[in-house]
């Protein structure tokens, strides 16, 4: 009978061994798994985290293991490539840092085996990902186990798959459950026993077949459907391999029975009911831990995602821990699962996209939460071509053949032309749009989607990423690019109103649920992170925007006063925003009511007199929330971002009332004939440059109209276009001579 032995404790670890797999004792550290060597340097900025080959080593003694005829090492995550050795003999190589793989070590495990796993997250031309806005943490960052089985057993050699495949087909009130298993070294006299159980583990159906019948169909009357967050009901399938009455091996899986459609007019439909998919994306890492998460970390993440009221989660940009897919099944979150085919198409990487996709589908086929397989993310960042197109057609066809029950999807970079033929390949399309953060205005999002929908009414369209960064910076006059919590709240208020009222959108996913490690980033005053999360990297603080979504999506009654970290304010009357999913909110200041407001949009805005120290109390139904305001004469500089290493900060720029400046939006500058003339020369100088694969021309600059001049020119640093402080100040003086349009 199968037994699984965890191997997470006490591994020897060395970062200094290079190509060797043995070392002297003084070169080893002792670590427990899960483990990453980039937990600190992958999150502190400067893009200098260690990327190389490290070795884990552990001695396994056969006498300490359960008796078995076959022993398989299971590695659930080794980023990005791994070589497995026993006694110095190389047994296996695996490319792909986010999926499980197994190695048969039976022949090498005579009495004991010195097991070495060399893990490498170095740059590569053939293993994805290599170009992306997140840290590629190296390490054995998920569980490692030994699976002990008999000679005849359910397959352990095929792409890390579980050896059992369950495909429910709902027919009216009933369902047929097709159960398929895969066997290794089975014998003719053996049998298979199939069992279906309900959530309380009562037997509902069972069947015994000859071992040659590796597929069986069992029937369920009055099937209990898996219905997302409303009712995530799960059944269980168990198959036993038997010799007479002896159970040689057993596999089991949870499964759910559901139907779904993705309709280009009505959006997502679950079990015949319109079920809007409104949710978030998730990266798997944490502050000070990296990607080496424990079960309690996954549990806290899913609880926060459920608290915000999400019905869907995009698990980006790679295969996540199987425990998290299990949690999504149990909690009822609809999942977009994808491989890390991202940003930069590599001609030598096709084989790796195929193997990672096979692993994703085969390892996660049984999860009812998964409805789409993601083929790629922003892969046309550096342009498209026939090789890229062929790679996508190959993946799309392969996925449909492997799993005809689900759809394929792509996440498209905002700049990609909607007429690009690559848009036509998958079943559904979503765009990564940042209008209102990376240029443009928040108001551009809805009309852009309407335009796509009007031109391609038969293609389901969604939004796979949208968001903006916020840290502990604050202002009463939020503007694009200021990294304040107030601008992030405003941005998401506007996006919620635009996206959630468009029924045809098949899914929307906020980027991101949590701040995450991106060691190359140097933004917002805290390097090494992407701060677009609704929750901070350490999961300790829910930003105000978190509650904007909770107000629209959650049924749990609450009220929340925004701006709790923004206490000191200079204005005599200040705006206070309150979020609630209840229809009416009252705000009291030092016990005096400012009145009650009703809002169908769940956002309530109060003008609050600001004198001395004020205690605010918001009431909605039986819910209350409190905050404090304090009147100050001078703006508290702790609320203002001073960018480290910035050539020039926005508050250092001289401005003249009614005139343009470096703090003006590009749309205003280009709306002025004099402003257009001033920048025409600058466009001419920069016209030959490329920005992330997109030509920097006047059309693109028009799209960047939401940027301030200073922010746009600062971002040109990504193209190695640098402006000195003197050049910027000189340009500002020219702008100050031009009236605002």
C-alpha positions as CSV (number, residue, x, y, z in Angstrom):
1,X,0.0,0.0,0.0
2,X,1.3,3.5,-0.9
3,X,3.0,5.5,1.8
4,X,4.3,9.0,1.5
5,X,7.3,10.1,3.6
6,X,8.0,13.8,3.9
7,X,11.6,14.8,3.4
8,X,11.5,18.5,4.4
9,X,13.7,18.4,7.5
10,X,17.4,19.0,7.7
11,X,18.9,19.3,4.3
12,X,22.5,20.4,3.8
13,X,22.6,23.4,1.5
14,X,25.5,25.1,-0.3
15,X,25.6,28.1,-2.6
16,X,29.3,27.8,-3.3
17,X,29.7,24.5,-4.9
18,X,29.4,25.4,-8.6
19,X,29.2,22.3,-10.8
20,X,30.0,19.8,-8.0
21,X,27.5,17.8,-6.0
22,X,29.7,17.0,-3.0
23,X,31.4,19.3,-0.6
24,X,33.3,19.4,2.6
25,X,31.2,19.8,5.8
26,X,32.3,23.4,6.4
27,X,30.7,24.5,3.2
28,X,27.2,23.4,4.1
29,X,24.3,25.2,5.9
30,X,21.5,23.2,7.3
31,X,18.0,24.2,6.1
32,X,14.4,23.0,6.3
33,X,12.2,22.9,3.2
34,X,10.5,24.9,1.8
35,X,13.6,27.0,1.2
36,X,14.7,29.8,-1.2
37,X,18.1,31.5,-1.3
38,X,16.5,34.7,-2.4
39,X,14.2,35.5,0.5
40,X,16.1,38.7,1.2
41,X,18.1,39.7,-1.8
42,X,15.2,39.1,-4.1
43,X,13.1,41.8,-2.5
44,X,15.6,44.6,-1.6
45,X,16.0,46.2,-5.0
46,X,18.9,46.9,-7.4
47,X,18.2,43.7,-9.4
48,X,21.2,42.0,-7.9
49,X,19.7,38.9,-6.3
50,X,21.7,35.7,-6.6
51,X,21.0,33.7,-9.7
52,X,23.1,30.6,-10.0
53,X,23.4,26.9,-9.1
54,X,23.0,25.7,-5.5
55,X,23.0,22.2,-4.1
56,X,20.8,20.5,-1.5
57,X,21.9,17.2,0.0
58,X,20.4,14.6,2.3
59,X,21.2,11.0,3.2
60,X,18.3,8.5,2.9
61,X,18.5,5.2,4.7
62,X,16.3,2.4,3.4
63,X,16.0,0.8,6.8
64,X,14.2,3.9,8.1
65,X,11.6,3.8,5.3
66,X,8.4,1.8,4.8
67,X,8.9,-1.5,3.0
68,X,8.2,-1.0,-0.6
69,X,9.2,-2.3,-4.1
70,X,9.5,1.1,-5.7
71,X,10.6,4.4,-4.3
72,X,9.9,7.7,-6.1
73,X,11.3,11.1,-5.1
74,X,8.7,13.8,-5.6
75,X,9.8,17.4,-5.9
76,X,6.9,19.8,-5.9
77,X,8.9,22.9,-6.8
78,X,12.6,23.5,-7.8
79,X,13.1,26.9,-9.4
80,X,14.1,27.0,-12.2
81,X,16.0,23.9,-13.4
82,X,17.1,20.9,-11.3
83,X,19.5,17.9,-11.6
84,X,18.9,14.9,-9.3
85,X,21.8,12.7,-8.2
86,X,22.0,9.6,-6.0
87,X,25.4,8.6,-4.8
88,X,26.9,11.0,-7.4
89,X,25.0,9.4,-10.3
90,X,22.8,11.7,-12.2
91,X,19.3,10.4,-12.5
92,X,17.2,13.2,-13.9
93,X,17.0,16.7,-15.2
94,X,13.9,19.0,-15.0
95,X,13.3,22.4,-16.5
96,X,10.4,24.5,-15.1
97,X,10.4,25.9,-11.6
98,X,6.7,25.8,-10.8
99,X,5.5,22.3,-11.3
100,X,6.0,18.9,-9.6
101,X,8.2,16.2,-11.0
102,X,9.2,12.7,-9.8
103,X,12.4,10.5,-10.0
104,X,12.5,6.8,-9.6
105,X,15.4,6.1,-7.2
106,X,14.6,2.5,-6.5
107,X,17.8,1.0,-8.0
108,X,20.1,3.4,-6.2
109,X,18.5,3.0,-2.8
110,X,20.1,-0.3,-1.8
111,X,21.0,0.4,1.9
112,X,21.3,4.2,1.8
113,X,21.5,6.9,-0.8
114,X,23.2,10.3,-0.6
115,X,20.6,12.3,-2.5
116,X,21.8,15.6,-4.1
117,X,19.5,18.1,-5.9
118,X,21.3,20.8,-7.8
119,X,18.9,23.7,-8.4
120,X,19.7,26.6,-10.8
121,X,17.9,29.9,-11.4
122,X,20.5,31.3,-13.7
123,X,19.5,33.1,-16.9
124,X,18.6,30.8,-19.7
125,X,17.6,31.0,-23.4
126,X,15.2,28.0,-23.2
127,X,13.5,27.9,-19.8
128,X,10.6,30.3,-18.9
129,X,10.4,32.8,-17.4
130,X,13.4,35.0,-18.2
131,X,11.8,38.5,-18.6
132,X,9.1,39.5,-16.2
133,X,8.2,42.0,-13.5
134,X,8.7,39.6,-10.5
135,X,11.6,37.9,-8.8
136,X,12.6,34.4,-10.0
137,X,13.3,33.0,-6.5
138,X,15.7,30.0,-6.6
139,X,15.4,27.0,-4.3
140,X,13.5,23.9,-3.3
141,X,10.7,26.1,-2.2
142,X,7.9,23.5,-2.0
143,X,7.6,20.1,-0.4
144,X,9.9,17.1,-1.2
145,X,8.6,13.6,-0.4
146,X,9.4,10.0,-1.0
147,X,6.5,7.9,-2.4
148,X,6.8,4.3,-1.5
149,X,4.7,1.9,-3.6
150,X,4.4,-1.8,-4.7
151,X,5.7,-3.0,-8.0
152,X,2.2,-2.7,-9.4
153,X,1.0,0.9,-8.8
154,X,-0.8,3.9,-10.2
155,X,1.5,5.7,-12.6
156,X,4.1,8.1,-11.1
157,X,6.2,8.7,-14.3
158,X,3.9,10.9,-16.4
159,X,4.6,14.7,-15.9
160,X,3.9,14.6,-12.2
161,X,0.3,13.7,-12.7
162,X,-1.8,12.1,-9.9
163,X,-2.6,8.9,-11.9
164,X,-6.3,9.5,-11.7
165,X,-8.4,11.6,-14.0
166,X,-12.1,12.5,-13.3
167,X,-14.4,14.0,-15.8
168,X,-18.0,14.7,-14.7
169,X,-20.8,15.2,-17.2
170,X,-23.9,16.9,-15.8
171,X,-27.1,15.7,-17.4
172,X,-30.1,17.5,-16.0
173,X,-30.4,16.7,-12.3
174,X,-27.9,13.8,-12.6
175,X,-24.3,13.3,-13.6
176,X,-22.1,10.6,-15.1
177,X,-18.6,10.5,-13.6
178,X,-15.9,9.2,-16.0
179,X,-12.9,8.0,-13.9
180,X,-9.7,7.0,-15.7
181,X,-6.5,5.7,-14.1
182,X,-3.0,5.0,-15.3
183,X,-1.1,1.9,-14.2
184,X,2.5,0.7,-14.0
185,X,3.4,-3.0,-14.0
186,X,-0.1,-4.3,-13.4
187,X,-0.8,-8.0,-13.6
188,X,-3.8,-9.8,-15.2
189,X,-5.2,-11.3,-12.0
190,X,-5.5,-7.9,-10.3
191,X,-8.6,-5.8,-10.2
192,X,-9.6,-2.1,-9.9
193,X,-12.3,-0.9,-7.4
194,X,-13.9,2.4,-8.2
195,X,-15.8,4.4,-5.5
196,X,-17.5,7.7,-5.4
197,X,-18.2,9.4,-2.0
198,X,-20.1,12.5,-1.0
199,X,-18.7,15.3,1.2
200,X,-19.4,13.3,4.3
201,X,-17.6,10.3,2.7
202,X,-20.7,8.2,2.3
203,X,-20.4,5.7,-0.6
204,X,-22.7,6.8,-3.5
205,X,-21.5,4.5,-6.2
206,X,-18.9,1.8,-6.7
207,X,-17.7,-0.7,-9.3
208,X,-15.1,-3.5,-9.5
209,X,-13.5,-4.2,-12.9
210,X,-10.6,-6.2,-14.3
211,X,-7.3,-4.4,-14.2
212,X,-7.6,-4.0,-18.0
213,X,-10.6,-1.6,-17.6
214,X,-8.7,1.5,-16.6
215,X,-11.7,3.7,-17.3
216,X,-15.2,3.4,-15.7
217,X,-18.3,5.6,-15.7
218,X,-20.3,5.8,-12.5
219,X,-23.7,7.5,-12.1
220,X,-24.8,10.1,-9.5
221,X,-28.5,10.8,-9.0
222,X,-29.6,14.3,-8.0
223,X,-26.1,15.6,-8.3
224,X,-25.0,18.4,-5.9
225,X,-23.4,21.0,-8.1
226,X,-20.2,22.9,-7.4
227,X,-21.4,26.4,-7.6
228,X,-18.5,28.8,-6.9
229,X,-18.5,30.9,-3.7
230,X,-22.2,30.2,-3.2
231,X,-21.9,26.4,-2.8
232,X,-18.4,24.8,-3.5
233,X,-19.6,21.2,-3.0
234,X,-17.0,18.5,-3.5
235,X,-17.2,14.8,-4.1
236,X,-14.4,12.3,-3.8
237,X,-13.3,9.5,-6.2
238,X,-11.2,6.6,-4.9
239,X,-9.7,3.9,-7.0
240,X,-7.9,0.9,-5.5
241,X,-5.6,-1.6,-7.2
242,X,-6.2,-5.0,-5.6
243,X,-4.7,-8.5,-5.7
244,X,-7.6,-10.5,-4.3
245,X,-8.5,-8.7,-1.1
246,X,-5.1,-7.0,-0.7
247,X,-5.0,-3.3,-1.6
248,X,-1.7,-2.8,-3.5
249,X,-2.2,0.9,-4.2
250,X,-4.8,3.6,-4.0
251,X,-5.3,7.0,-5.5
252,X,-8.1,9.5,-4.7
253,X,-9.1,13.0,-5.7
254,X,-11.7,15.6,-4.8
255,X,-13.9,16.7,-7.8
256,X,-16.8,18.9,-8.4
257,X,-19.7,18.7,-10.8
258,X,-20.5,21.9,-12.7
259,X,-21.2,23.3,-16.1
260,X,-19.9,26.6,-17.4
261,X,-20.1,28.8,-20.5
262,X,-18.2,31.9,-21.4
263,X,-20.6,34.0,-23.5
264,X,-19.3,37.1,-25.3
265,X,-22.5,39.0,-24.4
266,X,-23.5,37.6,-21.0
267,X,-20.1,36.9,-19.5
268,X,-19.4,33.9,-17.3
269,X,-22.3,31.4,-16.8
270,X,-22.0,28.8,-14.1
271,X,-24.5,25.9,-14.0
272,X,-26.8,27.9,-16.3
273,X,-26.7,31.0,-14.0
274,X,-25.0,34.3,-14.9
275,X,-22.1,34.4,-12.4
276,X,-19.9,37.5,-12.8
277,X,-16.2,36.8,-12.4
278,X,-14.8,39.8,-10.5
279,X,-11.6,39.2,-8.6
280,X,-7.9,39.5,-8.3
281,X,-4.5,38.1,-9.4
282,X,-2.1,36.5,-6.9
283,X,1.6,36.1,-6.8
284,X,2.9,33.4,-4.4
285,X,5.6,35.3,-2.4
286,X,5.9,37.1,0.9
287,X,8.1,39.7,2.6
288,X,11.1,38.0,4.2
289,X,10.0,34.5,3.0
290,X,10.0,34.7,-0.8
291,X,8.2,31.9,-2.4
292,X,8.9,29.3,0.3
293,X,5.4,29.3,1.7
294,X,3.9,27.1,4.4
295,X,0.3,25.9,4.4
296,X,-0.8,28.7,6.8
297,X,0.5,31.3,4.4
298,X,-1.7,29.9,1.6
299,X,-4.7,29.7,4.0
300,X,-4.3,33.3,5.0
301,X,-4.0,34.4,1.4
302,X,-7.2,32.7,0.4
303,X,-9.1,34.0,3.4
304,X,-8.1,37.6,2.4
305,X,-9.2,36.9,-1.2
306,X,-12.5,35.6,0.1
307,X,-12.9,38.5,2.5
308,X,-12.7,41.0,-0.3
309,X,-15.5,39.2,-2.0
310,X,-13.7,37.9,-5.1
311,X,-15.4,35.2,-7.2
312,X,-12.3,34.5,-9.2
313,X,-8.5,34.5,-8.9
314,X,-5.9,34.5,-11.6
315,X,-3.0,32.5,-10.4
316,X,-0.2,34.3,-12.2
317,X,2.2,33.9,-13.9
318,X,3.0,30.2,-13.3
319,X,1.7,27.0,-11.8
320,X,1.0,27.6,-8.1
321,X,1.2,25.1,-5.2
322,X,-1.3,22.3,-5.5
323,X,-2.5,23.1,-2.0
324,X,-3.7,26.5,-3.2
325,X,-5.7,24.9,-6.0
326,X,-7.2,22.6,-3.4
327,X,-8.2,25.7,-1.3
328,X,-9.8,27.3,-4.4
329,X,-11.9,24.2,-4.9
330,X,-13.0,24.2,-1.3
331,X,-13.7,28.0,-1.2
332,X,-15.4,28.2,-4.6
333,X,-13.0,30.6,-6.3
334,X,-13.0,30.3,-10.1
335,X,-9.4,30.0,-11.3
336,X,-7.4,31.1,-14.3
337,X,-4.3,28.8,-14.3
338,X,-1.3,29.6,-16.5
339,X,2.3,28.9,-17.4
340,X,5.1,31.4,-17.3
341,X,5.3,32.0,-21.1
342,X,5.7,35.7,-20.5
343,X,6.9,39.0,-22.0
344,X,9.7,37.7,-24.2
345,X,9.2,34.9,-26.8
346,X,12.3,32.8,-26.9
347,X,12.9,30.8,-30.1
348,X,14.7,28.1,-28.1
349,X,11.9,27.9,-25.5
350,X,9.1,26.1,-27.4
351,X,9.8,22.7,-25.8
352,X,9.7,24.3,-22.4
353,X,6.3,25.9,-23.0
354,X,5.0,22.5,-24.1
355,X,6.4,20.6,-21.1
356,X,5.2,23.2,-18.6
357,X,1.8,23.3,-20.2
358,X,1.5,19.5,-20.1
359,X,2.5,19.5,-16.4
360,X,0.0,22.3,-15.6
361,X,-2.9,20.5,-17.2
362,X,-2.1,16.9,-16.2
363,X,-1.3,17.8,-12.6
364,X,-4.4,20.0,-12.1
365,X,-7.0,18.5,-14.4
366,X,-9.3,17.4,-11.5
367,X,-9.8,20.8,-10.0
368,X,-13.3,22.1,-10.6
369,X,-12.2,25.6,-9.8
370,X,-10.1,25.8,-12.9
371,X,-12.0,27.0,-16.0
372,X,-9.3,28.4,-18.3
373,X,-5.7,27.5,-19.1
374,X,-3.6,30.5,-19.8
375,X,-1.3,30.2,-22.8
376,X,0.8,33.3,-22.3
377,X,1.1,36.8,-20.7
378,X,2.1,39.9,-22.6
379,X,4.1,37.7,-24.9
380,X,4.1,40.4,-27.7
381,X,5.9,42.8,-25.5
382,X,8.8,42.7,-28.0
383,X,6.6,42.2,-31.0
384,X,5.1,39.1,-32.6
385,X,6.2,36.9,-35.4
386,X,5.4,33.6,-37.1
387,X,7.4,31.5,-34.6
388,X,5.4,33.1,-31.7
389,X,2.1,32.5,-33.6
390,X,3.0,28.9,-34.3
391,X,4.0,28.3,-30.7
392,X,0.5,29.6,-29.6
393,X,-1.4,27.5,-32.1
394,X,0.5,24.5,-31.0
395,X,-0.2,25.1,-27.3
396,X,-3.9,25.9,-28.0
397,X,-4.4,22.8,-30.0
398,X,-2.6,20.6,-27.5
399,X,-4.6,21.9,-24.6
400,X,-7.9,21.4,-26.4
401,X,-6.8,17.8,-27.1
402,X,-5.7,17.2,-23.5
403,X,-8.7,18.9,-22.0
404,X,-11.8,19.5,-24.2
405,X,-13.8,20.5,-21.1
406,X,-12.1,23.9,-20.5
407,X,-11.2,27.0,-22.5
408,X,-7.9,28.7,-23.4
409,X,-7.0,32.3,-22.6
410,X,-4.3,34.8,-23.2
411,X,-3.4,38.0,-21.2
412,X,-2.6,40.6,-23.8
413,X,-0.3,43.6,-23.3
414,X,-2.2,46.9,-23.6
415,X,-0.3,48.1,-26.6
416,X,-1.1,45.1,-28.7
417,X,-3.3,45.9,-31.7
418,X,-6.7,44.3,-31.4
419,X,-6.4,43.2,-35.0
420,X,-3.3,41.2,-34.4
421,X,-4.1,37.6,-35.6
422,X,-2.6,36.2,-32.4
423,X,-5.8,37.6,-30.6
424,X,-7.8,35.1,-32.6
425,X,-6.0,32.0,-31.4
426,X,-7.5,31.3,-27.9
427,X,-11.1,30.9,-26.8
428,X,-11.1,34.0,-24.7
429,X,-9.0,37.1,-24.4
430,X,-8.2,39.5,-21.6
431,X,-6.1,42.7,-21.8
432,X,-3.7,44.1,-19.3
433,X,-4.7,47.8,-19.1
434,X,-3.3,50.5,-16.9
435,X,-5.0,53.6,-18.3
436,X,-4.9,56.0,-15.4
437,X,-1.5,54.7,-14.1
438,X,0.9,54.1,-16.9
439,X,-0.5,57.0,-18.9
440,X,-4.0,57.7,-20.2
441,X,-6.9,58.5,-17.9
442,X,-9.0,56.2,-15.8
443,X,-12.0,57.2,-18.0
444,X,-10.4,55.4,-21.0
445,X,-10.9,51.9,-19.7
446,X,-14.6,51.4,-20.3
447,X,-14.7,53.0,-23.8
448,X,-11.7,51.0,-25.0
449,X,-13.4,47.7,-24.0
450,X,-16.6,48.9,-25.6
451,X,-14.7,49.5,-28.8
452,X,-13.2,46.0,-28.8
453,X,-16.6,44.5,-28.0
454,X,-18.2,46.4,-30.8
455,X,-15.7,45.3,-33.4
456,X,-15.3,41.7,-32.2
457,X,-18.7,40.8,-30.6
458,X,-18.1,37.1,-30.8
459,X,-14.8,37.2,-28.8
460,X,-15.2,37.1,-25.0
461,X,-13.2,40.0,-23.7
462,X,-12.0,40.6,-20.1
463,X,-9.4,42.5,-18.1
464,X,-6.6,40.4,-16.8
465,X,-4.6,43.2,-15.1
466,X,-5.4,46.7,-14.0
467,X,-4.1,48.6,-10.9
468,X,-1.8,51.2,-9.5
469,X,0.8,51.4,-6.8
470,X,0.2,52.7,-3.3
471,X,2.5,52.9,-0.3
472,X,2.2,54.9,3.0
473,X,2.1,58.2,1.1
474,X,-0.9,60.6,1.4
475,X,-2.4,63.7,-0.1
476,X,-5.7,65.5,-0.3
477,X,-5.1,66.1,-4.0
478,X,-4.3,62.7,-5.5
479,X,-2.9,62.5,-9.0
480,X,-1.6,59.8,-11.3
481,X,1.9,58.7,-10.4
482,X,2.0,60.0,-6.8
483,X,2.0,56.5,-5.2
484,X,-0.5,57.6,-2.5
485,X,-3.1,55.5,-1.0
486,X,-5.6,58.1,-1.9
487,X,-4.9,57.9,-5.6
488,X,-5.1,54.1,-5.6
489,X,-8.5,54.3,-3.9
490,X,-9.7,56.9,-6.4
491,X,-8.3,54.8,-9.3
492,X,-10.1,51.6,-8.2
493,X,-13.4,53.5,-7.5
494,X,-13.4,54.6,-11.1
495,X,-12.4,51.2,-12.5
496,X,-15.0,49.4,-10.4
497,X,-17.7,51.6,-11.7
498,X,-16.6,51.1,-15.3
499,X,-15.8,47.4,-15.2
500,X,-18.4,45.9,-12.9
501,X,-21.3,47.6,-14.9
502,X,-20.2,46.0,-18.2
503,X,-22.0,42.7,-18.2
504,X,-20.2,41.3,-21.3
505,X,-16.8,41.2,-19.6
506,X,-16.1,37.5,-19.0
507,X,-13.7,38.2,-16.1
508,X,-11.8,41.1,-14.4
509,X,-8.7,40.6,-12.3
510,X,-7.1,43.3,-10.2
511,X,-3.4,43.5,-10.4
512,X,-2.6,42.5,-7.6
513,X,-4.1,41.2,-4.5
514,X,-0.8,41.5,-2.6
515,X,2.4,43.5,-3.1
516,X,5.1,41.2,-4.4
517,X,8.8,41.0,-4.9
518,X,10.2,42.5,-8.1
519,X,13.9,43.1,-7.3
520,X,14.5,45.2,-10.5
521,X,11.9,47.8,-9.4
522,X,12.9,51.2,-8.0
523,X,9.6,53.0,-7.5
524,X,7.5,54.5,-4.8
525,X,10.4,54.9,-2.3
526,X,10.7,51.3,-1.4
527,X,12.8,49.4,-3.9
528,X,12.5,45.7,-4.9
529,X,8.7,45.5,-4.8
530,X,5.6,46.0,-7.0
531,X,3.2,47.9,-4.7
532,X,0.0,47.5,-6.7
533,X,-1.4,45.1,-4.1
534,X,-4.7,45.7,-2.3
535,X,-2.8,44.3,0.7
536,X,0.8,44.9,1.8
537,X,3.6,42.4,1.1
538,X,3.6,41.2,4.7
539,X,-0.3,40.8,4.7
540,X,-0.6,43.1,7.7
541,X,-2.3,46.1,6.2
542,X,-5.4,46.2,3.9
543,X,-5.2,49.4,1.8
544,X,-8.3,51.5,1.4
545,X,-8.8,50.1,-2.1
546,X,-9.3,46.6,-0.6
547,X,-12.5,47.9,1.0
548,X,-13.7,49.5,-2.2
549,X,-13.9,46.0,-3.6
550,X,-15.3,44.6,-0.5
551,X,-18.1,47.2,-0.7
552,X,-19.1,45.9,-4.2
553,X,-18.4,42.2,-3.9
554,X,-18.9,41.0,-0.3
555,X,-22.1,40.2,1.5
556,X,-20.5,40.6,4.9
557,X,-21.9,43.9,6.3
558,X,-19.2,46.5,7.1
559,X,-18.2,50.1,7.0
560,X,-14.7,51.5,6.5
561,X,-13.4,55.1,6.8
562,X,-10.6,55.7,4.3
563,X,-7.4,57.6,5.1
564,X,-6.7,56.3,8.6
565,X,-3.0,56.7,8.0
566,X,-3.5,60.3,6.8
567,X,-4.1,62.0,10.1
568,X,-2.4,65.4,9.8
569,X,-4.2,67.7,7.3
570,X,-3.7,71.3,6.5
571,X,-7.1,72.2,4.8
572,X,-9.9,73.8,6.9
573,X,-12.4,71.4,5.2
574,X,-11.3,68.0,4.2
575,X,-12.9,65.2,2.1
576,X,-13.4,61.9,3.9
577,X,-14.4,58.9,1.9
578,X,-16.3,56.0,3.5
579,X,-17.0,52.6,1.9
580,X,-19.8,50.2,2.8
581,X,-21.9,47.5,1.3
582,X,-24.9,48.8,3.2
583,X,-27.2,51.4,1.6
584,X,-26.8,54.2,4.1
585,X,-23.9,55.7,6.0
586,X,-23.8,58.3,8.7
587,X,-20.6,60.2,9.7
588,X,-20.2,61.8,13.1
589,X,-17.4,64.2,14.0
590,X,-16.7,64.5,17.7
591,X,-20.2,63.1,18.3
592,X,-21.9,65.6,15.9
593,X,-23.6,64.1,12.9
594,X,-22.7,65.4,9.4
595,X,-25.8,63.7,8.1
596,X,-26.6,60.4,6.4
597,X,-25.9,59.5,2.8
598,X,-27.2,56.9,0.4
599,X,-25.1,55.6,-2.5
600,X,-25.9,52.9,-5.0
601,X,-22.1,52.9,-5.8
602,X,-21.2,52.0,-2.2
603,X,-18.8,55.1,-2.0
604,X,-19.8,57.9,0.4
605,X,-18.1,61.3,0.4
606,X,-18.3,63.7,3.3
607,X,-16.9,67.3,3.6
608,X,-15.5,67.4,7.1
609,X,-14.6,70.6,9.1
610,X,-11.0,70.2,10.2
611,X,-10.3,71.8,13.6
612,X,-8.0,70.6,16.3
613,X,-8.2,66.9,16.8
614,X,-11.4,65.2,15.6
615,X,-12.7,61.7,16.1
616,X,-14.7,60.4,13.2
617,X,-17.3,57.6,13.6
618,X,-19.0,56.1,10.6
619,X,-22.2,54.1,11.1
620,X,-23.9,51.8,8.7
621,X,-26.6,49.5,10.1
622,X,-25.0,47.8,13.1
623,X,-21.5,48.4,11.8
624,X,-19.1,51.2,13.0
625,X,-15.6,52.4,12.1
626,X,-13.5,55.1,13.6
627,X,-10.6,57.4,12.5
628,X,-8.8,60.5,13.7
629,X,-8.0,63.8,12.0
630,X,-5.7,66.5,13.2
631,X,-5.5,70.1,11.9
632,X,-1.9,71.2,11.2
633,X,-0.6,74.4,9.7
634,X,2.2,72.8,7.6
635,X,2.0,69.7,5.4
636,X,3.5,66.7,7.2
637,X,6.5,65.7,5.0
638,X,6.3,62.1,6.2
639,X,3.3,61.7,3.9
640,X,5.2,62.9,0.8
641,X,7.3,60.6,-1.4
642,X,10.8,61.8,-1.9
643,X,12.2,59.4,-4.5
644,X,15.7,58.1,-3.8
645,X,18.0,59.0,-6.6
646,X,15.4,61.1,-8.5
647,X,16.9,63.8,-10.7
648,X,14.0,66.0,-9.7
649,X,11.0,65.6,-7.4
650,X,7.6,67.1,-8.4
651,X,7.4,69.4,-5.4
652,X,10.7,71.0,-6.3
653,X,9.3,72.4,-9.5
654,X,8.4,76.1,-9.8
655,X,4.9,76.6,-11.1
656,X,3.0,79.7,-12.3
657,X,-0.7,80.0,-12.0
658,X,-2.4,79.3,-15.3
659,X,0.8,78.2,-17.1
660,X,2.2,74.8,-18.0
661,X,5.0,73.1,-16.1
662,X,6.7,69.8,-15.7
663,X,3.8,68.8,-13.4
664,X,1.3,69.3,-16.2
665,X,-0.3,66.4,-18.0
666,X,1.0,65.6,-21.4
667,X,-2.5,65.8,-22.8
668,X,-2.6,69.4,-21.7
669,X,0.8,70.1,-23.1
670,X,0.0,68.6,-26.5
671,X,-3.4,70.4,-26.6
672,X,-1.5,73.6,-26.8
673,X,0.0,74.7,-30.1
674,X,3.1,76.0,-28.4
675,X,3.4,72.9,-26.2
676,X,3.1,70.7,-29.3
677,X,5.8,72.7,-31.0
678,X,8.1,72.5,-28.0
679,X,7.7,68.7,-27.9
680,X,7.9,68.2,-31.6
681,X,11.7,68.7,-31.4
682,X,11.9,66.3,-28.5
683,X,9.9,63.7,-30.4
684,X,12.2,64.0,-33.4
685,X,15.2,63.3,-31.2
686,X,13.6,60.3,-29.6
687,X,11.8,58.9,-32.6
688,X,14.3,56.2,-33.4
689,X,14.1,54.7,-29.9
690,X,12.1,51.7,-28.9
691,X,10.2,51.3,-25.6
692,X,9.8,47.7,-24.6
693,X,9.4,46.7,-28.2
694,X,7.0,49.6,-29.1
695,X,8.1,52.5,-31.2
696,X,8.1,55.8,-29.4
697,X,6.2,57.9,-31.8
698,X,3.6,60.7,-31.5
699,X,0.7,58.2,-31.4
700,X,2.2,56.4,-28.5
701,X,2.9,59.7,-26.7
702,X,-0.8,60.6,-27.2
703,X,-1.7,57.4,-25.3
704,X,0.6,58.6,-22.6
705,X,-1.4,61.8,-22.2
706,X,-2.3,61.0,-18.5
707,X,1.4,61.2,-17.5
708,X,2.8,64.4,-16.1
709,X,5.7,65.6,-18.2
710,X,8.1,64.9,-15.4
711,X,6.8,61.3,-14.9
712,X,7.0,60.5,-18.6
713,X,10.5,61.9,-19.0
714,X,11.6,60.0,-15.9
715,X,10.2,56.7,-17.2
716,X,12.2,57.2,-20.4
717,X,15.1,56.0,-18.3
718,X,13.9,52.5,-19.1
719,X,15.0,53.3,-22.7
720,X,18.3,54.6,-21.5
721,X,17.2,58.2,-22.3
722,X,18.4,60.3,-19.4
723,X,17.7,63.9,-18.6
724,X,19.9,66.0,-16.2
725,X,18.4,68.2,-13.6
726,X,19.5,71.2,-15.5
727,X,17.8,70.0,-18.7
728,X,14.6,69.4,-16.8
729,X,14.6,72.8,-15.2
730,X,15.3,74.4,-18.5
731,X,12.4,72.6,-20.0
732,X,10.2,73.7,-17.1
733,X,11.1,77.3,-17.7
734,X,10.0,77.0,-21.3
735,X,6.7,75.4,-20.2
736,X,6.1,78.2,-17.7
737,X,5.8,80.6,-20.6
738,X,2.9,78.6,-22.2
739,X,-0.6,79.2,-21.0
740,X,-2.7,76.1,-20.0
741,X,-5.2,75.3,-22.7
